[in-house]
Amino acid sequence: MYQVLARKWRPQRFDDVVGQRAVTRTLRNALASGRLAQAFVFAGPRGVGKTTTARILARALSCAEGPTPDPCGRCDACVEIAEGRDLDVLEIDAATHTGVDNVRDVIISGLSILPVRNRYKIFIIDEVHQLSSASFNALLKSIEEPPPHVVFMMATTELEKIPETVRSRAQVFEFRAIGPRAIADQLRRIAAAESIAVSEEALQLIARDADGSMRDAQSKLDQVVAFAGASIAAEDVAAVLGLVGRDWLLEAIEAVAGEDAQAAFALAARAAEMGYDLRAVCRELARAVRDLLVLKIDPSRAADPEIAGEAERDRLVALADRFSREDLLRAFDVLARAEADIRSAAEPRFHLEMALLRWIYLRKLTPIEELIGGAGAAPAGPGRARPQPPRVAPARPAPPSSALPLAPKSAPPAASPRGRDASDPPGVIRREVPAAAPPAEDPAARPRAEDPPVRPPGGDGDPGGFKEALLAEIRCGKAVFYNAVIAQAQEVEVWADRVAFVFSPAQRILRENCEQNRAWLETLAARLAGRPIAIEVRQAEGGAAEPGDGAAAAAAKKAALREQAMADAGVRALLEVFPAEIRDVEEM
């Protein structure tokens, strides 16, 4: 009768166990030194050698030459344990013997009986986590203090379901998932011994699809051999196991790299027509993206068969050059999210199509660092340039009127270095407004003596026009100072030779702040008028509110609150960022 590969090639010695070196070395040393526990728990994923290791340990304890780390495999005990018919080794399926009565009848009642032939009576409990709570409680005392001739070995795929009281009474060994490379090497040895010709790409496909389980990998190889015979190619593996072909994956990535949305739709349709599991498609695409990212970070990994087969190596390297690392990281997130969405989707194909399109359009993104640094046209990766966004200079706000009437029409206009338009009426000077201004507190924003002045035509200029022009210049030069102080003044009075900013008695801090900036204001006004202009900062007439005057007291309190708010650093920062004014302040 034919024996499947998973049973035929089951390890018979500790050295044959693949990918569990830490476990096997510890057990070998314990056997050699005689430091053996009375109970063991072997935990880990399916198909990684838990039950097999328990059987090898049972043989090592029962061997005629033992206890020994290397059982002979020829004595009656070794042969019978390997065939599962040794009377002193009881292998129990916990899923079948879940109840406490079964545990009492099969295990507890037989503890006092000495082994028939071997040194130890060994209980191997597979999938022990399926025992009931009562069964675990019944086993506690037996596991903690068994007779000297009894050894417990428990295997489980869900260690967290075993009560802590049981785990604390046993030595716990955690088995790891086996890497694709180790699985491929073992499959290669099996294929050579069985005279099966398997391509390297086919071995890698089986090893990847096994997902860390050696037993699954051997079962899949058996299935492919039944389909293809003694010669196996990658196409045979993909056809039998329903895997997504590498050619399809690379074509999809090439469509994204070329930003060919039409080809992406066609490939999604082809995947649906070929009957692929679209969740598996997203998963394999994500794995291919991971391989590209590995090549992007370490090009020397191109020779690693786990990353790329020999036939597709050049193609994969060329694709890696067409993406940036950021593109691949974003693509992995998109594909992982698409795989999760497809699980509950009524139309999985639509999600795959949208994922490919989203990947295409995500490649058009420009990193924020490049935008902030003014390097929008810098290439994001080899072989691909990002689109260059238009660069717009920041606009400086214009004053309310670019034509400032500063004198009556009968007065002759004074000469201006900036010139005037022939179509302007007499007495009108046009002031040029620069297109961009430095930051508010930048020293370059301060008015300079060498700047050419705009001279008014005589001393009887239009106070209203000059006032508006001055306020506009203050706003342009120091936006925060204008919003927090100047805009809060009760009145701004303009004469031919001076300007007065009037504050209420409650606005003492604002008045002092304006006083500190008087020199700057005088320089700004002089440049604008073309002659010295004095700046006055004074308090409005009238003292503080009388105690009996409720309305005046409320107004004074509100003014004080407003002044306190204007002095706050956070408020000043907001006024600097947003073109807003504070109209009212309330105490909370």
PyMOL commands that set and color helices and strands:
alter all, ss='L'
color gray80, all
select helices_A, chain A and resi 5-8+14-16+21-33+50-62+76-83+100-106+108-110+128-130+133-144+159-161+164-167+180-193+200-209+214-228+234-241+246-257+261-273+278-297+299-303+310-320+325-342+348-362+368-372+443-445+463-477+479-484+486-488+508-516+518-529+550-567+569-577
alter helices_A, ss='H'
color red, helices_A
select strands_A, chain A and resi 39-43+89-93+121-126+150-156+171-174+197-198+231-232+403-405+428-430+491-494+498-503+534-539
alter strands_A, ss='S'
color yellow, strands_A
deselect
rebuild
show_as cartoon
